[in-house]
Amino acid sequence: MASTRRSVAEAAGLVWHAGPTRAVCYAGVTLVQAGLPVAVAWLTKLVLDDLVRRAPIEDLVQLLVPLVAVGVAMAALPQAGAYLGAEMGRRVAVRALDRLYLAMERFVGLGPFETPAFLDRLRLAATGGAMARIFVGATFDLGRTALTLCGFIGAVVVISPLMAAAVLAAGIPALVAQLALANRRAAMLWGVAPMQRREMFYSQLLGSVAAAKEVRLFGLAGFLRGRMLAERGRANDAERALDRRNLLTESGLELAGALIAGGGLVWAVLAAAAGALTVGDVSLFIAAVAGLQGGLSALVHGIATTHSQLLAFGHYADVVHAPSDLPIAAEPRPTGPLRTGIELRDVWFRYADDLPWVLRGVTLTLPYGQAVAIVGLNGAGKSTLAKLLCRFYDPVRGSIHWDGTDLRDLDPAELRARLGAVFQDHMTYDFSARDNIAMGDLSALDDLGRIQAAAANAGVHEAIAELPDGYDTALTRMFVLSLKNEKLATGVTLSGGQWQRMALARAFLRDHADFMILDEPSSELDPEAEHDVHLRMRRYRSDRTSLLISHRLNAVREAEVIAVLSDGVVSELGAHDELMAADGPYARMFRLQASGYQETAPHPFPGPPAPGDAT
Ligand SMILES: Nc1ncnc2c1ncn2[C@@H]1O[C@H](COP(=O)(O)OP(=O)(O)OP(=O)(O)O)[C@@H](O)[C@H]1O
């Protein structure tokens, strides 16, 4: 009930903010439209009665003038109403879209976007939001139908209260049945949402450039198509079951309505023959019963449709009113320039309560102006730690401090404005080369000089300059809309290493950042490029606080502090020389990697021993 109230309030707010004057005009037109059919029926009854009793022509004219006026209004008002409604609907839709995506910005962490239930809700919310204009229009229609209905009920009550009660009584079960159906439809939509999500996943895989190689090489197309169709089949089964139920219920209701109308007609004609009703009464009765039944049926359908739209709209309202996924300080402390460093104090973290711990008490200081490197085996939690430093998640236990202030007491947007980062799974935007780099700092969107400097720092300037349209070349094989001149273009794609340099250029664009996170920034580069990029990064990092994550130990050896992460804790800490002298796991990993570059190194994938080999 509370959620219904909230949805109704949200819809009313959307209408009001879309333009109060327009809303009032639309409501006025709707109100007048509602009264017109009843006025026509009543005036027709009076005209017929006057005709039967041979009333003077002046009396008839007095009735015919308003009857014609009402007819004209009935012809003209729907167009005016449709225009006002459509304009209001467009404005409502824009505002709904804006509010939904504004609300999504409130989710400052990554958690919700990794939760299937949230993703389903988001999809339904987007549908519900897009439905806002239909929902609002349907609500006004519903109001008009209800008012017309009240007018006809009044008319039938005047002639026969008993008949009015019978027709109304027939409508109540219909209303209850339709509401139940609407609830079932909403539950069905929620139930099939995961199937639709999976179906979309398979269909996207089948059409995705990224998956095309493996799909073809491993012959996955048939398998994926089968799974996609299986999901569609399950969703169809659920829809079919509901449609069958609808069919039975609605046929029964229509039949009952027809029987009541027929019975009423017989009664009215017999009553008129016996002199209990006038001819005008019969005409009004026929018009009123038809209007009442039509109106009741429209009302029942309208309520059911609006109700199911309201339930869909509820998902939209849920998302729009959802609090942030991470607690945001009511009065955040300012995030000043980094002065002393960043500290992790006994940080414990797991992605969900039912998942294993990734970090089990990490304590580490990243001193101001120094480069700290984190190394460790796959899955040790290095990227997780980097994400915690961006406050994409909060530690489950322990805390992270920026110059002594807990990250939870800072404004996440202010904190992130002070960070630069290259993530292991960096983005490749289907934009132009210029826009791709500008995503790192939108203030540089129109400053080609800054973009070129960042590209040069990342060692990708020459490659971009040689593209057909230089920095304006679209980096995609899809059709894209340039952010700059809104022209459609298709372009070229870059190699993996070039994309990685683009990600670096984005990070370098933030040359004002206090703290730089580089998570495997050179994993896709050839040895020469890697060497080059590391030289550039070293230059860039000097006098800056940075965190470097890399499996290439040669790349991290110059960091002031190297932390080895294993079993969820920092197991070794120190400069390269200290760690080598300690001869622990770091030294072993380093020697193992170095041995890979020796000509006499053992084969990395030794085959099974040959027959006769000594064991
Ligand atoms: N979004 C997520 N949801 C659930 N578990 C996750 C998520 N991201 C990572 N994990 C798990 O957390 C653990 C640590 O992952 P993480 O990516 O931090 O390791 P890593 O040290 O960076 O590994 P690699 O060297 O392979 O990049 C892994 O077991 C991984 O499965």
The ligand as an SDF file (V2000), in Angstrom:
LIG
                    3D

 31 33  0  0  0  0  0  0  0  0999 V2000
   32.8330   -8.4680   -8.5120 N   0  0  0  0  0  0  0  0  0  0  0  0
   33.1920   -9.5780   -7.8890 C   0  0  0  0  0  0  0  0  0  0  0  0
   32.2580  -10.3410   -7.2800 N   0  0  0  0  0  0  0  0  0  0  0  0
   32.5980  -11.4620   -6.6310 C   0  0  0  0  0  0  0  0  0  0  0  0
   33.8590  -11.9130   -6.5190 N   0  0  0  0  0  0  0  0  0  0  0  0
   34.8370  -11.2020   -7.0990 C   0  0  0  0  0  0  0  0  0  0  0  0
   34.5600  -10.0020   -7.8200 C   0  0  0  0  0  0  0  0  0  0  0  0
   35.7200   -9.5090   -8.2780 N   0  0  0  0  0  0  0  0  0  0  0  0
   36.6970  -10.3490   -7.8680 C   0  0  0  0  0  0  0  0  0  0  0  0
   36.1670  -11.3560   -7.1600 N   0  0  0  0  0  0  0  0  0  0  0  0
   36.9000  -12.4390   -6.5180 C   0  0  0  0  0  0  0  0  0  0  0  0
   37.8140  -11.8360   -5.6300 O   0  0  0  0  0  0  0  0  0  0  0  0
   39.0540  -12.5120   -5.6630 C   0  0  0  0  0  0  0  0  0  0  0  0
   40.1710  -11.5070   -5.9110 C   0  0  0  0  0  0  0  0  0  0  0  0
   40.0090  -10.9710   -7.1950 O   0  0  0  0  0  0  0  0  0  0  0  0
   40.9680   -9.8110   -7.7360 P   0  0  0  0  0  0  0  0  0  0  0  0
   40.4830   -9.4410   -9.0730 O   0  0  0  0  0  0  0  0  0  0  0  0
   41.0340   -8.7400   -6.7160 O   0  0  0  0  0  0  0  0  0  0  0  0
   42.3580  -10.5700   -7.7990 O   0  0  0  0  0  0  0  0  0  0  0  0
   43.7230  -10.0960   -8.4280 P   0  0  0  0  0  0  0  0  0  0  0  0
   44.7700  -10.2940   -7.3790 O   0  0  0  0  0  0  0  0  0  0  0  0
   43.6030   -8.7260   -9.0010 O   0  0  0  0  0  0  0  0  0  0  0  0
   43.8800  -11.1800   -9.5690 O   0  0  0  0  0  0  0  0  0  0  0  0
   44.6370  -11.1200  -10.9870 P   0  0  0  0  0  0  0  0  0  0  0  0
   46.0980  -11.1480  -10.7020 O   0  0  0  0  0  0  0  0  0  0  0  0
   44.1830  -12.3590  -11.6320 O   0  0  0  0  0  0  0  0  0  0  0  0
   44.1750   -9.8820  -11.6780 O   0  0  0  0  0  0  0  0  0  0  0  0
   38.9340  -13.5730   -6.7290 C   0  0  0  0  0  0  0  0  0  0  0  0
   38.7170  -14.7950   -6.0680 O   0  0  0  0  0  0  0  0  0  0  0  0
   37.7120  -13.2030   -7.5240 C   0  0  0  0  0  0  0  0  0  0  0  0
   37.0090  -14.3270   -7.9370 O   0  0  0  0  0  0  0  0  0  0  0  0
  1  2  1  0
  2  3  1  0
  2  7  2  0
  3  4  2  0
  4  5  1  0
  5  6  2  0
  6  7  1  0
  6 10  1  0
  7  8  1  0
  8  9  2  0
  9 10  1  0
 10 11  1  0
 11 12  1  0
 11 30  1  0
 12 13  1  0
 13 14  1  0
 13 28  1  0
 14 15  1  0
 15 16  1  0
 16 17  2  0
 16 18  1  0
 16 19  1  0
 19 20  1  0
 20 21  2  0
 20 22  1  0
 20 23  1  0
 23 24  1  0
 24 25  2  0
 24 26  1  0
 24 27  1  0
 28 29  1  0
 28 30  1  0
 30 31  1  0
M  END
$$$$
